[in-house]
Amino acid sequence: MDNHFAYGCIIYNGAYNLVYKQVQGKAMKRLKLGYGVLTLTLLFAPLSVLAAPKILSPLLISEIQTGSKTSASEEFIELTNVSEAPIDLSSWHLEYFSASTTPLTTPFRTIVLHGAIEPGGFHLTTSTNYLNNLATDHFSPTLAQAGGHVRLVSVDQSKVATVRDTVGWGTAVSPETSAALAPGGGSSLMRLAGADGVLADSNNNKTDFALSTGPTPGALNTLKVPEKSPQPSGDTPAPENNPGSPVPATDPPVESPEVPQPSVEPTAPLEITELLPNPGAPGTDANNEFTELYNPTDAEVILAGYKLETGNTNSYAYTFKNEHIAAHNYLVLTSAQTKLVLANAGSKARLLGPDGSVVSETIAYGEAKQDQAWAKINDVWQWTITPTPGAANILNIAQVLSKQTALKKVAAAKKSTAKSAAKTKTVAKKTAAKKTAKKAPKSVASTAKSSESGSGGDGQIASVHPLVLAGVGGVALLYAAYEYRQDVINFIHRLRTNRAARRAHGS
């Protein structure tokens, strides 16, 4: 307020002294009154009116596409040099923020720029493997169709960052003044150009940008700033409105129709619950890897606008279209459907909401063994040898054996089996021998009886080899000695006792 007052006083005194030297008398009173009004106007005018005009950025974000007609992952950001000098991009970069981010301090993704732009030239940054013949820089698919922010930043030699331009669309909460409309698939957000070709930059995204159904990456924008109808001059007298006279009809102001903005469902707390990076035969990595999602809510969730990313740097992405998950149910997505890659050497996965926010993210896994699933069990990510696509996860800890260890175990089992068989055979032989020995006396008696009768069963004399008889007799003697060993021992003991007693009596 003090600055306003001092500034007004200076103007008033200067104007008064100048006029006083030239005009005197009664006219002076009128001039004093007029200059007093002028002084008061300047006194209470905001300093912004007195400030120098705004210096525009030499580089502007001129067009953004969040997805093509064929793929939601085909994105681009176009920059235009609106200055009269070349711009070296080595000290410039782009930042992306989700729609709900406020304030814009920590970007979700930073895109470093390279090369230079001539006056009036373009620089195109595209998603991976998109418009490679036109693009200078690339980034992983990131831009959410429902809403988001892209910011252009330059860094000076003192490492001081300056925000040069910001574009917010759809549900963005931190745009320049108001957010522009959200572009659908195949459309782009295009900065309007005046009749002279100069790009609009009024620091209001809603009025500076419009939706274009014909994107022009790396070329002049085709949409123009709408021409304003001429305003009536201040000298035209206003029509008198006498009481009782009819009021002349006036046409209502014509407003340009706005494209209806798609409604955005709130992001649901979905979960990634299981990954299978290394399916066993006959499955393949290209077709049978899978990612499992779970809906813990009580309502069905439409996944349009959600994005699934894999890789340690989130380099692979799949954007959902019309898929849905029923309440308290699972959705299994195979690599054949999504073309996502789950590296066997180690990777991770995450799910992004329509607003670009991270809904769910796995912990990175290490080397994946065949048919082992990386699963969330009891809120802990761990390996299990029992994959359960579309069902609750089961903890089954794997005991992985090397091939050499497995072969050693098989050989040891075979050796043990052979030993057991040999032992069984030996025991069987011994048992048979004992049975034969026990039955020998009966056989001898039968043989002797048969010999005494002198005839066999058919009335003929049996012929037995002498050695057989001798063997049978020896076996019988051995068996008898074994059976009556105690009697023999007792008999010998009595003989010795009696002999000693006789000797003692004789003495």
MOJO-V611574 format. One record per residue. PHI is phi in degrees with one decimal (NA if undefined). D_LAST is the distance of its C-alpha to the last C-alpha in Angstrom with 1 decimal. Layout:
phi:d_last
PHI:D_LAST
PHI:D_LAST
This chain:
phi:d_last
NA:158.0
-63.4:159.3
-65.6:159.4
-58.6:161.4
-64.2:163.9
-63.7:164.4
-63.9:164.8
-66.3:167.4
-64.8:169.3
-61.7:169.6
-64.6:171.0
-61.0:173.4
-64.9:174.8
-63.7:175.2
-65.9:177.0
-64.8:179.2
-64.0:180.4
-65.1:181.1
-75.8:183.3
-62.3:184.9
-69.9:186.5
-107.1:188.2
-126.0:189.0
-136.0:190.6
91.1:192.2
-68.5:191.4
-60.9:189.4
-63.9:187.0
-63.6:185.8
-64.5:184.9
-65.2:183.0
-60.4:181.1
-65.0:180.1
-63.9:179.0
-71.4:177.0
-65.0:175.4
-62.6:174.1
-61.6:172.8
-64.4:171.1
-64.0:169.3
-62.8:168.2
-69.3:166.7
-63.0:165.3
-99.1:163.2
-72.0:162.4
-65.4:158.7
-62.4:157.8
-61.4:156.4
-68.8:160.0
-87.9:160.9
-75.0:157.9
-70.5:157.9
-61.2:157.2
-67.4:153.5
-91.6:152.3
-76.0:150.6
-70.2:147.3
-71.4:148.0
-130.8:145.2
-126.8:144.8
-77.3:142.4
-104.7:144.7
-161.7:142.6
-136.5:139.2
-123.7:137.4
-96.0:134.3
170.1:133.6
-91.8:135.3
-68.9:136.1
-97.1:133.0
-153.3:130.4
-74.1:130.1
-93.3:128.4
-93.2:131.5
-125.3:133.1
-153.1:135.5
-129.9:137.2
-109.1:140.5
-114.0:142.1
-130.3:145.8
-84.5:147.4
-96.7:150.6
-95.6:151.5
-107.1:153.6
-137.2:150.9
-63.6:147.6
-123.3:144.5
-83.0:141.2
-89.8:138.4
-65.5:135.6
-110.1:136.0
-118.0:136.4
-154.8:133.8
-105.6:133.7
-128.1:131.7
-115.5:130.7
-126.6:130.1
-67.9:129.2
-63.6:131.9
-90.1:130.3
-73.0:129.9
-158.5:131.8
-77.1:132.6
-83.9:132.4
-112.8:130.1
-112.4:126.9
-70.7:127.7
-70.6:125.4
-148.7:126.1
-116.0:127.9
-116.5:129.6
-77.8:130.4
-101.2:133.7
-135.3:134.6
87.0:137.7
-144.3:141.3
-125.7:144.2
-75.5:147.8
-56.0:150.6
78.0:150.9
-88.3:147.6
-123.9:144.5
-132.1:140.7
-113.5:138.4
-116.5:134.8
-125.6:133.0
-68.8:129.6
-54.5:127.1
62.4:128.3
-127.6:131.6
51.3:135.0
-62.1:133.4
-74.0:136.7
-111.0:138.5
-81.2:135.9
-100.3:135.2
-126.8:132.3
-132.7:129.7
-149.2:127.5
-68.4:124.9
-49.7:126.6
-138.7:127.2
-70.5:130.5
-81.3:130.3
-69.0:133.2
-70.7:133.5
170.5:134.1
174.2:133.3
-130.9:134.8
-122.4:135.4
-125.2:136.4
-106.1:137.9
-130.2:137.0
-116.5:138.1
-124.7:136.4
-85.2:138.4
-65.4:137.4
-88.9:136.3
65.4:133.8
-93.9:136.0
-89.3:135.9
-126.9:139.1
-77.1:139.3
-95.8:142.1
-159.1:142.0
-138.0:140.1
-127.9:140.2
-120.5:138.7
-135.9:138.9
61.0:137.9
-89.4:135.8
-59.0:135.9
-100.9:136.1
-130.7:137.2
-82.5:140.0
-79.5:143.3
64.9:145.2
-133.9:144.4
-74.2:141.9
-76.2:143.2
-67.6:142.5
-82.1:139.1
-77.4:139.4
-84.9:137.9
-61.7:136.2
91.7:138.7
-102.3:141.1
-132.2:141.4
-97.5:142.6
-113.1:145.7
-73.9:147.7
-73.5:151.4
-118.5:154.0
-77.0:157.6
-62.3:160.6
-86.8:160.5
86.7:156.8
-76.5:155.5
-72.1:152.3
-73.4:152.4
-150.8:150.5
-97.1:151.5
62.4:148.0
-135.7:147.8
-59.2:145.4
-67.6:146.9
-93.7:150.4
-82.8:149.4
-121.3:147.2
-145.4:147.6
-82.0:145.5
-121.5:146.2
-83.5:145.2
-126.1:145.8
-56.0:143.7
-127.2:145.1
-63.4:142.2
75.4:143.6
-142.9:147.2
-63.2:150.1
-70.7:149.8
-98.3:152.0
-86.9:152.4
-111.9:155.4
-67.3:156.2
-62.3:158.4
-74.6:162.0
-87.1:163.3
-70.4:166.6
-62.1:169.5
-86.9:169.9
-64.5:173.4
-70.6:175.2
-72.1:175.8
-81.5:179.6
-72.1:179.5
-69.2:180.7
-74.0:178.4
-64.3:179.8
-73.3:181.3
-116.7:179.6
-74.1:182.4
-59.4:181.5
90.7:182.0
-85.3:182.1
-68.9:179.3
-81.3:176.6
-61.8:176.6
-72.8:173.5
-123.2:171.2
-71.9:168.5
-65.5:164.9
-62.3:163.2
-88.0:161.4
-106.5:157.7
-69.4:155.7
-66.0:153.0
-100.2:149.5
-70.6:146.6
-60.0:144.3
-85.8:141.1
-63.5:137.9
-71.8:136.0
-113.9:132.7
-73.2:129.7
-64.1:127.5
-66.9:124.5
-88.4:121.4
-79.5:118.0
-71.5:116.4
-132.2:113.0
-86.0:111.4
-116.4:107.9
-160.6:106.3
-129.5:106.8
-122.0:105.2
-79.8:105.9
-133.4:103.6
-68.4:103.4
-82.0:100.9
-62.1:101.8
-84.2:103.8
-71.3:105.8
-130.9:107.8
-63.1:109.0
-69.6:112.6
-118.8:112.3
-115.9:109.2
-63.3:109.0
-143.4:109.9
-123.9:111.0
-110.6:110.5
-111.1:112.9
-131.7:112.4
-104.3:115.1
-84.3:113.7
-87.4:117.1
-94.2:118.3
-134.9:121.1
-68.9:121.6
-117.1:122.4
-86.4:124.9
-93.4:123.9
-58.1:127.3
94.7:127.8
-71.6:124.1
-136.2:122.6
-109.5:119.0
-123.0:118.1
-131.6:115.0
104.8:114.0
-63.8:113.0
-114.2:116.8
55.4:117.9
-83.9:119.5
-114.5:119.2
-141.9:121.1
-136.4:121.8
-101.2:124.6
-72.5:124.3
-112.9:127.2
-118.5:126.9
-66.0:123.1
-147.4:121.8
-126.1:118.6
-68.6:118.2
-59.2:117.0
53.2:113.3
-137.1:112.9
-112.0:112.1
-132.5:114.1
-106.6:112.4
-116.0:114.4
-90.5:113.2
-66.5:114.2
-65.5:116.0
-80.9:118.4
-96.9:118.8
63.4:118.2
-76.2:116.4
-117.3:113.6
-111.6:110.2
-63.7:108.8
-69.0:105.1
-78.8:104.8
139.2:105.9
-169.3:109.0
-160.4:110.3
-144.8:112.8
-149.2:115.4
-116.9:117.9
-107.2:121.5
-80.4:123.8
-58.2:127.5
-88.9:128.5
87.9:126.3
-77.1:123.8
-80.2:120.0
-87.2:118.6
-151.9:115.0
-148.6:113.0
-84.7:109.5
-81.1:107.3
-61.6:107.1
-102.5:104.0
-93.2:102.2
-62.8:101.0
-98.3:100.9
-86.8:98.0
-61.6:98.7
63.0:99.2
-103.2:98.5
-102.5:101.2
-91.8:102.4
-127.6:102.7
-94.2:103.6
-125.2:100.7
56.5:100.7
65.2:103.6
-126.2:101.5
-82.6:102.2
-157.1:99.0
-83.8:97.7
-140.5:96.4
-88.3:95.2
-121.7:96.8
-63.7:100.7
-133.5:102.5
-62.8:106.2
79.7:108.3
-145.9:105.4
-63.1:103.5
-72.7:101.3
-124.1:97.6
-84.7:95.2
-140.2:92.6
-71.3:91.2
-83.7:90.8
-111.1:87.5
-87.1:89.0
-108.9:86.6
-73.8:87.5
-64.3:87.4
-65.1:84.6
-63.3:82.4
-63.6:83.1
-64.7:82.1
-61.2:78.8
-65.5:78.0
-65.0:78.8
-62.9:76.6
-64.2:73.7
-65.3:74.1
-63.1:74.1
-63.3:70.9
-63.1:69.2
-64.9:70.2
-64.2:68.9
-61.2:65.5
-63.4:65.3
-65.9:66.1
-62.9:63.5
-63.0:60.8
-62.7:61.9
-66.0:61.8
-64.6:58.2
-61.9:57.0
-63.0:58.7
-62.8:57.0
-62.8:53.5
-62.5:54.2
-64.4:55.4
-64.1:52.3
-62.6:50.1
-61.6:52.2
-65.2:52.1
-64.4:48.3
-66.9:48.0
-86.9:50.4
-60.1:48.8
-56.2:46.5
-62.1:49.5
-67.3:51.5
-64.6:48.9
-62.5:48.7
-64.5:52.5
-66.7:52.7
-63.1:50.3
-61.2:52.2
-66.3:55.4
-68.7:54.0
-64.4:53.0
-70.2:56.4
73.0:57.8
-145.4:60.8
-88.9:62.0
-66.6:64.2
-104.1:67.1
87.6:65.6
-101.9:64.8
-73.1:61.4
-75.2:60.1
-111.1:59.5
-118.8:56.7
-68.7:56.0
-59.1:52.4
-63.6:51.9
-64.1:52.8
-63.7:50.2
-65.1:47.6
-63.8:48.5
-62.9:48.3
-64.9:45.0
-62.4:43.6
-63.2:45.0
-64.6:43.5
-61.9:40.0
-62.7:40.4
-65.0:41.7
-64.6:38.9
-64.2:36.3
-69.4:38.2
-69.7:38.6
-108.4:35.0
-64.5:33.3
-67.4:31.7
-62.7:30.4
-64.4:29.0
-61.8:27.4
-64.5:25.8
-62.5:24.6
-65.2:22.9
-63.6:21.5
-66.4:20.0
-58.7:18.5
-65.4:16.8
-66.2:15.6
-63.9:14.3
-64.4:12.5
-67.2:10.8
-69.9:10.0
-66.7:8.6
-62.1:6.3
-67.9:5.3
-66.7:5.4
-63.2:3.7
-67.7:0.0
